Amino acid sequence: MIRYLANRVADTMQRRYDYDGSYLREVAQVSGGGALRLGVLLPLLSGYRAGLPVDLWAGAAVASTREGDCGPCLQLVVDMALEQGADAAALRAILRGRPADAGVTGLGYRFALAAIGGGPDLEPLRGEIGARYGERALVSLAIVSATGRAWPVIKRGLGHGQACRAVSVAGEDVDAGAAGVS
């Protein structure tokens, strides 16, 4: 049953997002328990948005995923963010290394990178986000910041990692690797 469900998820992702889900099939074939955990736990965590506007979530999700990969996983996160109503121009700005030009999306992006790297600007960002959106938003943002990069790490560990490439944001390609992740 777990294999069947994992294959259905992989098929759906491939059709909906033009995304290679072969690693999900591989995990299901080898470890039903691993597939169950991937299929349930990670989407619940990386997509968690309680108290967050979509653009704040999108910035953190892109930063976390990009920190782990600048290929298909990043494209998938961008597509999902756009599908939920995220601002395409702001997504392009953060992918081009200009989070200061990306408003709320840039705030989420900067927070995630500071949380991942333990940067000195983490506390001021926590203060700003807490004051504007509340403690619940901080919890959500911390979870998204930690878990977005899990997917590319899992894929690389299974031999499915891919090189950086341009990411399409609402029909416009952005070189996701050129500006780096800082």
N, C-alpha and C positions, 0 to 999 in steps of 0.2 A: 504494500500500500504506500509506504514512504517513497519507494522508487517511482511509483506511478505519479504521485503528487509532485515530486521534484522534477520529473520530466515535463509535467504539465506547466509548472512554473517556468522552466527553461524555455519551453515552446512559446508561452505567452510573452515572455520578455523579448525573445527573438523577433516575434511578429510585431509587437507594439513599439519596440525601441530600436530595432535593427541591431541587436546586441547578442553576442555569442555567449550562450549559456551552457556551453559544453562542460565547463568545470563543475556546474551543478549536477549534471548527469553523472560525471565521474565520481563525485562525492557520494551520490546516492548509490551508485553501483558498488562502491567499496565499503561505505559506512552509512547505514540507515540512520544511526544515531547522530552522526555528523551532519547528514542532510537535514534531519529534523531540527537540529539546533540552528543551522544556517537559515533554514526556511522560516523559523519562528522568531528566534531571539534577535538576530541582527536587524531585520527590517523593523521590528518594533522599536529598537533603540535608535538606529540611524534616521528613522523617519519621525521620531518623536518631536512634537511641536507644541506641547501644552504651553500656553501663554506667549507664544512667539508669533509675530507677524511673519508671513511667508518670506519676505526679503531678508529678514534677520536670520532665519533658519537657513535659507539658501546660501547666504554668505558663509556661514559656519560649515555647512555640508560641503560646499565647494572647496573651502580651505582644507578641511580634513581629508577629503578624498584626494585632492591635488597633492597634498603632502605625501600621500602614499603612492600616487600614480598620476600621470598626466595623459592617459590614453582612454580606452573604452569605458572604464569605471567613471572617469570624470565626465565623459560625454553623457553617460547614463544619468548622472546626478544633475547635470545641466538640463537635460531633457525633462527630467521629473520636476525640477524646480520651475521650468517654464510652464509645464502642464498645470502646476498649482498656482500659476499667476505671478511668478517672480518677474521682476523688471529686467528685460533683455539687455538694455544699455548698461545697467549696473553690473550684470554678470560679465559683460564684455570688459568693462573697466577693471574688475578685480582680476580677470584672467590676463589682462595686459599689464598687471602689476601696479594699478592705480586705485587702490582701495579708498583713498581719500576722495576720489571723484565718484564714489558709488553709494553715497548716502547710507541708509540703514543696512544695505547689503554689505558695504565695506566695513561697517561696524561689526557685523557678525563674522566677517572674514578675518578681521584683525584680532577679534577676541579668540577665535579658534586657534590661530597661529600662536598667539601669546600663551594660551592654555597648553598647547602641545609642546611648545618650546620653553615654557617657564619664563617668558620674557618679562622685562621690568615694567612694561605698560599694561600687564594683566590687571593689576589692582585698580588703576584708573578706569580701565574698560569695564571691569566688574561693577565699579561704582556707578558709571554712567548707565549701563544696561539695567542694573538693579533699580536705580532711581526712575528710569523711563518706563520699564516694563515689569519690574517686580522680581521677587525671589524665585517664583515659579519659572519665569523665563530663564533665569540663570541656571537653574537645574536642567531644563531642557537643552539649553545651549551647551552646557558642559557635556551632556550625554552625546549630543550630535557631534561635538568637536572630537570626542574620543573615539567614536565608532565609525565615522565615515571612512577612515583610512583602513579599517579592518578588511573590507572587501578586496582592495588591491593587494594587500599583504597575503591574504588567503590565496588569491589567484596566482601570485608570483610563487608562493610556496608549493603550489601544485603544478608549476611549470606552464602556467597560462598567462604570464605577464607579457605585456607588450610595450613597445617603445612609445615615447611621447609623440604626439601628433596634434594636428590642428583640431580644435573643438568647434563644432558648429553651434552658434547661438542665434536662433531664429533666422537661419539661412545665411548668416555671415560667419566665415571661418576666422578663428582666433588661434594664433600659435600659442598653445598652452604651456609649452616648455621654455619659450624664449625669455619670459620675464622672471622665471624662477618662482619660488613659493614664498619668498619673504616679503 
